[in-house]
Amino acid sequence: MSNRPPRLAAFSYVGFYRYSLTFCVAARREVFTNEPVVNSTLDQISIAASAWGFAILAYCFMPDHLHLVVEGQTNSADLVRFAKAAKQRTGFRYHQDTGDSLWQKGYFDHVLRDEQALIDVARYVFANPVRKGLCDEPREYPYSGSLVWSKEQLEELWSIEKSDWD
């Protein structure tokens, strides 16, 4: 029996859908604590996203895991293949640099059904470092952002009441 989180059996994960993804670092090691590792990983995820037809709407590199909010950009955008490619590319690069494995097997996904779910999840992702005590406000955290949304759009998402961060 696999310890990987299950996918929805009746959902194809192909097409113009939005998802929230969480990839956990192997043994929950804290590897995303410096800019070169984060930038290298983000570069490889960006390449995989482009190859598999996805936009990276939001990302947040926590020390021991990664949150992504992604959106399929084509009819053939395949989340399962994108996630596999992203983990392979980033894992290979990390292993070349360190000799260690990067990711746990599997990942967690959530299909975002509407615009409000997208906004709520993006705000949750950006507030994660605040909840963990890594910064006082989402805009202060150096390892989160978007490859799609403008600075103004991010400011709107970051400008949330502290009571909404929990």
WOSULPE-V90394 format. One record per pair of residues at least 24 apart in sequence whose C-alpha atoms are under 10 Angstrom apart, sorted by the first residue. I is the first residue (numbers start at 1). J is the second residue. D is the distance in Angstrom with one decimal. If there is no record, write none. Layout:
BEGIN
i = <I:I>
j = <J:J>
d = <D:D>
END
This chain:
BEGIN
i = <2:2:3:3:4:4:4:4:4:5:5:5:5:5:6:6:6:6:7:7:7:7:7:8:8:8:11:12:12:12:13:13:13:13:13:13:13:13:14:14:14:14:14:14:14:14:14:15:15:15:15:15:15:15:15:15:15:15:16:16:16:16:16:16:16:16:16:16:17:17:17:17:17:17:17:17:17:17:17:17:17:17:18:18:18:18:18:18:18:18:18:18:18:18:18:18:18:18:18:18:19:19:19:19:19:19:19:19:19:19:19:19:19:19:19:19:20:20:20:20:20:20:20:20:20:20:20:20:20:20:20:20:20:20:21:21:21:21:21:21:21:21:21:21:21:21:21:22:22:22:22:22:22:22:22:22:22:22:22:22:22:23:23:23:23:23:23:23:23:23:23:23:23:23:23:23:23:24:24:24:24:24:24:24:24:24:24:24:24:24:25:25:25:25:25:25:25:25:25:25:25:26:26:26:26:26:26:26:26:27:27:27:27:27:28:28:28:28:28:28:29:29:29:29:29:30:30:30:30:31:31:31:31:31:31:31:32:32:32:32:32:32:32:32:33:33:33:33:33:33:34:34:34:35:35:37:37:37:37:38:38:38:38:38:38:39:40:40:40:41:41:41:41:41:41:41:42:42:42:42:43:43:43:44:44:44:44:44:44:44:44:44:45:45:45:45:45:45:45:45:46:46:47:47:47:47:48:48:48:48:48:48:48:48:48:48:49:49:49:49:49:49:49:49:50:50:51:51:51:51:51:52:52:52:52:52:52:52:52:52:52:53:53:53:53:54:54:54:55:55:55:56:56:56:56:56:57:57:57:57:57:57:57:58:58:58:58:58:58:58:58:58:58:58:58:58:59:59:59:59:59:59:59:59:60:60:60:60:60:60:60:60:60:60:60:60:61:61:61:61:61:61:61:61:61:62:62:62:62:62:62:62:62:63:63:63:64:64:65:65:65:66:66:66:66:66:67:67:67:67:67:67:67:67:68:68:68:68:68:68:68:69:69:69:69:69:69:69:69:69:70:70:70:70:70:70:71:71:71:79:80:83:83:119:120:120:122:122:122:122:123:123:123:123:123:123:123:123:124:124:124:124:124:125:126:126:126:126:127:127:127:127:127:127:127:128:128:129:130:130:130:131:131:131:136:137:137:138>
j = <105:106:105:106:104:105:106:107:108:105:106:107:108:109:106:107:108:109:80:107:108:109:110:109:110:111:111:78:79:80:72:76:77:78:79:80:81:111:72:74:75:76:77:78:79:80:81:53:54:71:72:73:74:75:76:77:78:79:53:54:71:72:73:74:75:76:77:78:54:70:71:72:73:74:75:77:78:79:111:112:113:114:54:55:56:57:69:70:71:72:73:79:110:111:112:113:114:115:117:118:57:68:69:70:71:72:79:108:109:110:111:112:113:117:118:121:57:58:59:67:68:69:70:71:108:109:110:111:112:117:118:121:122:125:59:66:67:68:69:70:79:83:107:108:109:110:111:59:60:61:65:66:67:68:69:106:107:108:109:110:125:61:64:65:66:67:68:83:87:102:103:104:105:106:107:108:109:62:63:64:65:66:67:102:103:104:105:106:107:108:62:63:64:65:66:91:101:102:103:104:105:64:65:100:101:102:103:104:105:64:101:102:103:104:63:64:65:102:103:104:63:64:65:102:103:62:63:64:65:61:62:63:64:65:94:102:60:61:62:63:64:65:66:143:61:62:63:64:142:143:63:142:143:142:143:90:93:94:97:62:63:66:142:143:144:143:90:93:94:86:87:89:90:91:93:94:86:90:143:147:86:89:90:85:86:87:88:89:90:91:92:93:82:83:85:86:87:88:89:90:86:147:82:85:86:89:81:82:83:84:85:86:87:88:89:90:73:77:79:81:82:83:85:86:77:82:77:81:82:85:86:76:77:78:79:80:81:82:83:85:86:77:78:79:82:78:79:82:146:147:148:145:146:147:148:149:118:122:145:146:147:148:149:118:121:122:123:125:126:144:145:146:147:148:149:154:122:125:126:143:144:145:146:147:122:125:126:127:128:129:141:142:143:144:145:146:125:126:128:129:141:142:143:144:145:125:128:129:132:134:141:143:144:129:134:143:102:103:102:103:104:103:107:125:143:144:108:109:122:124:125:126:128:144:109:121:122:125:144:145:146:109:110:111:112:118:121:122:125:146:111:112:118:146:147:148:111:112:118:109:109:107:109:157:157:164:146:154:157:158:154:156:157:158:159:160:164:165:157:158:164:165:166:165:154:157:158:165:157:158:160:162:164:165:166:165:166:165:162:165:166:162:165:166:162:162:165:165>
d = <9.3:9.3:7.9:7.9:9.0:6.3:4.7:7.0:8.6:9.0:6.2:6.4:6.2:8.4:8.7:9.0:8.4:9.1:9.2:9.7:8.7:7.8:9.3:9.6:9.5:9.5:9.6:8.3:8.9:9.1:9.3:9.5:8.1:5.9:5.5:6.8:9.4:8.6:7.8:8.7:6.9:5.8:5.3:4.4:6.3:8.3:9.4:9.0:9.6:9.0:5.8:7.4:5.9:4.2:5.3:5.0:6.6:8.5:9.4:9.0:6.7:4.5:5.8:6.0:6.1:8.2:7.0:9.3:9.5:8.3:5.7:5.3:8.2:9.3:9.4:8.5:9.5:8.8:7.3:7.4:8.0:9.5:9.2:9.3:9.9:9.2:7.2:5.6:4.2:6.4:9.5:9.3:8.6:6.1:5.3:7.4:8.6:9.5:9.6:7.6:9.7:8.0:5.6:5.4:6.4:8.6:8.4:10.0:6.5:5.5:4.6:5.3:8.7:9.9:8.3:9.4:9.8:9.1:9.6:7.2:5.8:4.5:6.5:9.1:8.1:5.5:5.1:6.6:7.0:9.9:8.5:7.3:8.5:9.0:9.4:8.0:5.7:5.0:6.3:7.8:9.8:8.6:7.0:5.5:4.5:6.6:9.0:9.8:9.6:9.9:6.9:5.5:4.7:6.4:9.0:9.4:5.8:5.1:6.6:9.1:10.0:9.7:9.0:5.6:5.2:6.7:8.4:9.1:8.3:9.8:7.0:7.5:8.7:7.5:5.0:6.7:9.1:9.5:9.7:6.3:4.3:6.4:8.9:8.6:5.9:5.7:8.3:8.5:7.0:8.7:9.8:8.7:5.3:5.4:8.0:9.9:8.4:5.6:4.4:5.5:9.1:8.3:9.1:9.1:6.7:5.7:4.6:4.3:8.0:8.7:9.4:9.0:8.4:7.2:8.6:5.1:7.3:9.4:8.7:8.2:7.6:5.5:8.7:8.7:9.6:8.2:4.5:4.5:8.1:9.4:8.8:5.8:6.2:8.6:9.8:8.3:9.9:6.2:6.3:4.5:6.5:7.8:8.5:8.3:8.4:7.8:5.5:8.7:9.8:8.5:9.1:9.4:8.7:8.3:7.6:9.9:9.7:7.9:9.2:9.7:9.8:9.9:9.7:7.0:9.5:8.7:7.8:7.8:8.3:8.9:9.3:8.4:5.4:8.4:7.8:7.7:9.4:8.1:9.7:9.6:9.9:9.6:8.5:9.2:6.7:8.8:9.2:5.9:5.6:9.3:9.7:8.1:8.9:8.9:8.2:5.0:7.9:9.5:7.4:6.8:8.2:8.2:10.0:9.2:8.1:8.7:9.2:6.3:8.3:9.0:5.9:5.3:9.0:9.3:7.5:9.3:9.7:9.2:9.5:9.9:6.4:8.7:8.5:7.4:9.9:9.2:9.2:10.0:8.0:9.0:9.9:8.0:5.7:6.6:8.0:9.8:7.3:5.5:9.3:8.5:9.6:4.9:7.7:9.1:8.2:8.4:8.2:7.7:9.2:7.3:6.9:9.3:6.3:5.4:6.4:9.0:9.4:8.3:8.2:5.2:6.1:5.4:6.5:10.0:9.4:6.5:9.4:7.8:8.1:7.4:5.6:4.4:7.1:7.9:8.0:9.1:8.5:7.4:7.9:8.0:5.3:5.5:6.1:8.4:9.6:6.4:6.6:9.3:8.0:8.3:8.8:9.0:5.9:4.1:6.7:8.9:9.6:9.8:9.6:8.9:9.5:9.0:5.4:6.2:9.4:9.8:8.0:7.0:9.1:9.1:9.8:7.6:8.6:9.4:9.7:9.5:9.8:9.6:9.9:8.7:9.7:9.9:10.0:9.5:9.9:9.6:9.5:9.9:9.5:9.9:6.5:9.1:9.3:9.1:9.4:9.8:8.8:8.0:9.6:9.8:9.3:9.6:9.4:9.9:9.2:8.1:7.9:6.9:8.4:8.9:9.9:9.6:9.6:9.8:10.0:9.9:10.0:9.4:9.9:9.5:9.9:8.3:9.8:7.5:9.0:9.8:9.9:9.5:7.3:9.2:9.5:9.5:5.8:6.8:9.0:7.8:8.8:7.9:9.5:9.7:8.6:6.7:8.2:9.5:9.3:8.0:6.9:9.0:9.5:7.7:8.8:8.9:8.8:5.6:8.2:7.7:8.7:9.8:9.0:7.5:9.2:9.6:6.7:6.7:9.5:8.5:9.7:9.5>
END
